[in-house]
Amino acid sequence: MRRRITQIVVFCIMGAMLLNGCRGTPTPTNEDSASGLNLLVVVEGNVQLKRENWKEYIPVGFGTMLYPTDLLKVEGSTSVLCADLSVRSLDPLGNLPCPTDGGWLEYHGFRFDSQQRSISQEVPYILYPRNTLVLDERPLLQWHDTGASSYTVLIEKDGQVVWSQEGVVSDTLRYPDDAPSLTPGSDYLLVVRDNITGRMSTEDPAKGLGFQLLDDTNRQAIAQRHTEILGLASLDVSAKKMALAVYYLGLKVDGIRGLWGEAWRLLEDVAKTRDAPAVYLRLGDALAAMKLPNEAEAVYQTALQNAKTMGDKETQAAAYVGLWRITGDKQYINQAVDLYELIGDDISSENLRQERASP
């Protein structure tokens, strides 16, 4: 199920995935709940959540996604960013105080078709921009630091070099103002060479790692939503960035790429001040979308450990699912199935059993 916000920009929801031919993932227990997705943005105290058909309440924290049919127990001051971009306080006990119709947020999690191969640490593989859309006409280029004293950096279009710079002594470089302008909609590839070993970023086993500059029409629509989210005066900077990152994660143009790199940068900032499991879960999603298995696996592990500490069984299960899809290790999907069964999420557990049985 997809909803267009412009002619070609769409929100990704649980029934339709970021990649064609993907496996199924856990869905809300009530399909109607997808029409009004909300985000927990202020947690000063304790919050427990019970979704429809669950057997028990479980502790949750900042960044948890909430559905209209959810029940909550609240101790302290807690607020939710609703589907209509209103910020509302939660009652100590009761239903979610948000409208049930659709709204700004339609992201339910990233899925991908098969495990991703790890990347050698001796390769200066690309971190950004990588399999993503970009908003900045002069993006900050970033790659894995192999410890080289210098790198050669270039950008290709249709297999031809359109710009290059030698002797770069850092692992980041702003695309220069005097370099050729990037054309919206054109596919570019960032390539980096370690000048000491000669290893190239093109040794990365993943394919489809190019990037595109977002076109003006879609940029305007996204900029409007960006302004609305950042203009929410009752939220602090971390909450605004979290909301914006989740919004970016749900966007995709022409069924190919989304603003996953933009979401990654925002979530890394949020993680500096908010150690909540949901932050690392979404960060893992962004990294997996960019085909960065080394980094995604580490972040999913952090989400898992933080969720265990909190007692958040749902985020534990989701982290196990991410680890399964990154590594292909069935112990992770087995753990996820057990946890979903434990809390009473029969739809998610059945979807995963089918996924586990598929070739």
C-alpha positions, 0 to 999 in steps of 0.5 A: 500500500502506497500513498503519493505525496507528489507525482513520484514521491511515495511513503513506504508502508508495511504492505509495500517495500523499499525493494522489489521482490522482498520478503515479508516482515512483521506487520501491525496486528491490525491492518487498519492501524497503518492509517494513523502512525504516530511517534513517541517523542517525549518520555520523562518517566515510564511508558508501557505499551500493549498493542491490539491482541498482545498478551501483555504490556511492555516498556517502550521509550523515545522513538517508538511508533504507535498505532490508533488501537494501542493501549498505554500506561504512563508514569510521568510526562509523555508526549506523542507526535500524531499523524496530523503533526500535532503534539499531544500529551498522553493520559496515565491510562487509556487510548492514544489521543491522536486522530485515526486518519492518515498523516505525515508518517508511513514508515514501518521498517526496512526490508531487503531480499537477502543477506548482505556480504561484509566488506573488507576493512582494507577497502575504502568503501563508500559511506555517503552518498551510497545507494541514496538520494541527496538533497545537498547540491554539494554533498559531503562525501565520506568513505571508510578510513583505511588509514591511508595518508591520502586518497584519490576521490572521483565521481563518475556518471555513465562510467565516465569521470566527471570530477576528481581530486587527488591527495585528499588527506581525510576520509571526508570531502565537501564536493567543491564549489568549482566542480561540475554541478550535479544534474538532478535525476542523473545517476552518479557513483562516488569512487575512492582509491587508497593511494598507499595500497591501491585498493579501490571502493569498487571492490565493494561486493554490493552493487547499485551504490550510486546516488542521485540529486533530488529534482526540484519538484520533489525537493519543494514538497519535501522542504515543506514537510521539513519546515513543518517538522522543524517548526514544532516548537514544543519538541526539542532538537533531538525529537525533531531530528528523529521525526524528520529521519523517520519521515525521510526513511519512508520516502522513495522516488520512482521505486528505486531510492529514498533519502536514506543517507539523509536519515542516517546522518540525522539518526547519528546525531540523535543517538548522541543524546538519546540512547533509546532502542528505537533510535538504533533500530531506525539507524540500523534500517538506514544503514541496511538500506544503504547496503552497509552490512558492517555498520548495520549489524553493529547498530542492530546489536546496540538496539538489541542490547538496549532493548534487553536492558529496557525490557522492550521485547518488540524492539528486541524482536525487530533487531533480531529480524534486522540481524537475520537479514544482514547475516543470514544466521537463523538463530536470529530469526528463531529468537525473533519468532519466539519473542513475537509469540511471547508477546502475542503478535501472531501475525509477525511470528507467522510471517517470519516462520514463512520467511524462515521456511522460504529457500 
